[in-house]
Each structure stands twice: as structure tokens, then as C-alpha cells.
Amino acid sequence: MSAREKIAYLRGLIEGQNIAENAGMSKFHEALLGAFEAITDELDEIASEQADMREYVEDLEDEMMSIDGASENDAYDSEDDAFDEDEDEEEEYEPATCPECGKDFFYQPDVYDEDEDLLCPHCGKPFKQ
């Protein structure tokens, strides 16, 4: 039984008991039933707004899924046919000492080809590692 049906049932019970003879009780019951009806109206409004919000959230979720799918496609690297998942991996550095100036520094070996010279960041001279 819905809230509106229960209120109607209570109204029928009150009217059926001829409480109208006692004016004080009649006013009390009318005020009570009026409060119940106001609460029911507000609950109906909240339920309607909740249904609207549910629809809005579902639309947002669909849109986020389409955006998420687009971002996964953007990360696709066509050169090696793989996702760029190594972006989060730590970069590895190795120490090197310049034979010209003798200063130490670190470099990333995976950035250089095997036959490529290293450049000293201090003096700028190339050398083989």
C-alpha cells in the first residue's frame, strides 16, 4: 500500500468514527493528515528528482566511458603496435666519467644507440662509453 493510500485509509477511519463531534480532535486529525500529505508530496518530488539524477549520472557514465576509450586509443603507439605503458616505469641511469674533463655524470643508456657517442654535460665533448 502506498503512502497516499495509507493516508486515505486513515482519513476514512477518522471520518467513520464521527470524531467531528469533538472539534479539538477533528482539528488535530486534519492537521496530522495534512502533515502526512505534505510529507508524501515532498517524497514524491524527491523520488522524481532522484530518477532525473539517476538518468543524468548514467549519461555521464556513458560519456566518461567514451572518453576513457578515446584516451586508451590515444596511448596506442603505431610504430611498435603496443600501448605506451612504460611511461610510468622508472627511467634507468648509469654513471659515466668524461675522459676529457674527468667529471662524473649520469646518462640513460636506452636513449643512445650502441655506436653513438655520449656528450659530456660539463665540457660538451663527445666520447664513447
C-alpha angles and dihedrals in degrees: 000000000000124000091253091052091050091051090050089049091051090048089053092049092050093047091045093057094058093234088155088094089071104060094192094055091043092056090047093052093046090050091048093049090045090054091049091051092049090050090049091050091052092047090052090051092049091049090051092049090047091054089050091049092048090054091047092050091049089052090049091048091052090049092048090051090053091048091047090051090051093051091051089052090049090056091056111114110211094193096069099015094239139107118262093244095142091075089093094048118103116257115240121228130191128201121247135179121213111234090208103051100013095229122141125231141156127246138180109248094197090062093060130066116236094253095039120111122239118233118222109233090210105049100011094230118142121233141163119256 
